[in-house]
Amino acid sequence: MCSKVSKADNELRKLLSEKRLKGDEDRNVGSEVFDRLTLETLYKLAKMGYINQLQGAISTGKEANVFKGIDDEGNFVAVKIYRVGTSDFKKMQYYIQGDPRFNVRTSNKRQLINTWVTKELRNLTRAQDVGVRVPRPIIAKNNILVMEFIGDEIGNPAQLMRQSKISDPEYVANKIMDYVKILYKEAKLVHGDLSGYNILIENGEPVIIDISQGVMVDHPISRELLNRDIDNLFRDFKKMGLEISKDQIKSKIMDL
């Protein structure tokens, strides 16, 4: 191992002082996520002050893991790390190639992931700029996205809507539909994978997450993705005990 990588690895061990990898599965996840270039990127972000400590995983998925971190000022942050080895590159190419903001036609997997991370940061910024509650993006570098931590002041992450007991379902549903409408009308953006698995509940308020696949409204499949979001929300709202039809959801979002 070269000295540069060795230094990055040693520094990351310090950052991972709170990380617990107990079972074989956890150790495999660690080796998949923290490859050489990821270690180097984490080290650079640490040197820049964005990550002072990396703690346990908030969520794990096939393509990315999200960790709780602490920056140099003592603030909690969310650190999303995309895996090169297990990401769905065909899906990424499909969503990126139809996006007028990007001109990427490559078989280079790492370059594709880096573009995907940049896409997520830009989608979050676009959503935040029009008042949609999403995690505030902080920095994207290579396969890592650092963003606002959604949770309480002692570091407990907010729960997914699917896992939460909703005290006011009607309020939450209306807020979500308002956000989807604002995304479509003002940000000119469609989430594309919106459901109770990609919405957090923080102090009774919905927070939309995982917007990397989001496309512009002039994307060839934007209407298809919007209809898919509406289908998912219809099922989620029904599980919350609300009586609302797909047509009603679509009318509210589209002003029909």
N, C-alpha and C positions, 0 to 999 in steps of 0.2 A: 504494500500500500504506500503510495507516495506521501510525502510529508504533508502536503496540503490537505489530502483526504484524511490522513491520520489525525491532523489537528481538528478538522471538522468533526470527525467521529468522536474524538475525546471531548470536545466542547458539547456535542449533542448529548453525551452521556450525562453531563452535568444538567443540561436542560431537562433530561428525562428522569430526574431524581425522584419525581413523584409517580412516574409511570410504572404500572404493575403488569408484568407479563408472566402469568402463572402457568397456563396450560400450553400444550403443543400448538393448539389453534392460535392462541395469542402470539406465540413466538413466531409462527408462520406469517401472521399478519404483520408483525414487526419487521421481518426480513423483506416482505413484499413492499411495504410502504417506504421504509428507510433505506433505499438504495444509495449508491455513492453520490449521484448528482442531487438527490433529495437532501442528503446530509449536508452537502456543500451549500445548498440553497438555504436550509435552516440556519446554518452557521452565519451566512451573510445577513439574513434577516435579524439574527440575534445581535450581530455587530451593529446593525442599523437601529437597534432599540425596539424593534417591533415584537420580539419574543425574548423574554428574560428567563421564562420557565415554561416547559411544556408538560402538562399534566395528562390525566387519563382521557380516554376516548369518550366523546359525547355521542357519537354515532359511527357505525361501521357499515360499509356497503361494498358492493362488488367493484365499483369504480373509484370510490373515495372514502377516506376516513376523516372525521372531524374531531379535533382534539381541543380541549380547553387549555388555553395558555395564559400567561401573565406578561404584560409588557414592562418596559423599564420604569414606567410610572406607577406600576402596581395595579393597573387595570386589567380585568379579565378580557381576553380576546378569544375568538374562535379561529382555529387554524385548520383549513381544509386542504388535505393532501390527496391529490389524484394519483392513482397507481398506474404505472406504465404497463405492468404485466397483465392486468385484468380489465382494462377499460374497453368499452365497446367502440372501436374506432370507426366501424362502418356507420354507426349511428351518429357519431361526432361529425364525420364527413358530410353526412346527409343534411344535418342541420346547419352546418357552417357554409357549405357550398352554395346554398340558396340565400345566404344572408348578404345583402349588398355592402355591409360594413366590412366584410372580410373577403380577401382574394387568396384563398389557400387551397391549393390542389396538390397535396403531397402524400406520399406513403411513409414519410418520416413520423413515426408514432409520437416521439417526444415533442416534436414541433407542433403536431396536431393537438396534443394535450395542452401545451403552453398557450395555443390560440384559444382553446376551449376555456381555459381559466381566465384569460383576458376577456372573453365573451361574457362570462359570468359576472366579472367585475363591472363591465360596461352595462349589462342588463340591470344589475343592482343599482348602479348610479342613475340610470335612466328612470327606474321606478322611484327611487328616493326623491329625485328632482321634481316629480309631480305629486308628491305627498303620499305615496303608497308605503305602508310600514313594512320594511324589509331590513335585514341586518345591514348596517352601514359598512360599505366596503372600505378597506384601509389600504391594502396593497396586494398586487398580484405579481408573483415572480416565479417564472418557470412553471412547475406543476403545483404551486402552493398559493392559496388565497387566504389572506388574513382579513378578518372582518369583525364586526361588533359581536360580542357575546350576548346572547339573549337568555337572560336568567336573572336570579336575584343577586343581591349585593354580597352574598357569601359564597357565590359560585355554583349554586344549584341551577342546572340548565332548565329552561322552560320545556314543558311537555308538548308532544305532538297533539294536535286537535283530536286525532283518533284515540288518544290515550287519556284525554282530559274529560273531567266532568264539567260540562258547560252550564253555568248558572243562568245565562240569558241567551238561549239558542237563537232567538229571533234577531237580537242585536248583533250577534256574531255573524250570522248568515248575511244580514243586510250589509254589514261592514265589508265582508269578503266580496260580495257582489259589487259594492261600490268600488273596491280596489280593482277588481277585474275590469270594470267599466272605465276607470281612470287610466289603467294600463292600456286599454284598447284605444280609447278616444284621445288621450293626451300624450302618452308615451309612445303610442303606435306600436305596442308590444303585446304579444300573446304569450302567456306562461308556457302552455303546452304540456304540463305534467302536474296540474294543480289538483290536489286532493287533500284529505285529512292527514296524509303522510308528509305533505310538504307545507303544512301550516302549523305554526307554533301558537300556543296560547300563553300570553304574558299578562298577568294581572287582569284577566278577562278580555284582553284585546288580541285579535288575530295578527300574526306576523307571518308574511309569506316568505318562504325560503326555497332553496334549490331551483334557481331560475336560469341555470346554465343553458338549457335547451331552448329557452325562450326565443321567439322569432319575431321579426318585424311584420307588421300587418300586410306588407306587400310581398311577403314570402309566399311562394306557390301553395304551401300547405297550411297557411295561417288559419284559414276558416275551419279546416278539418281539425286542427289542434284546439281551436276555441270550442268547437262542438264537443270535443273529448273532455275538455275542462268542465263544460256545462254538465255533461253526463256524470262525471265524477262528483261534482258538487251536489247534483240532484240526489245521488245515493247517500252522500254524507249528511246532507240536510235531513233526509228521510230517517236516517239512523238517530239523528238528534231529536226526532219527534215532530218535525215541521211538515206541514201540509203545503207543498209548493211543487208546481209542475216544471218540467224542463222548459216549456214555452214561457212560463212566467219568469224563470231565471234569465232566459235569453232576452226577453223583452226588457227587463230591467237593465241588463248589460248593454244592449244595443239601442235602447230608446225606441223600441218598435211600437 
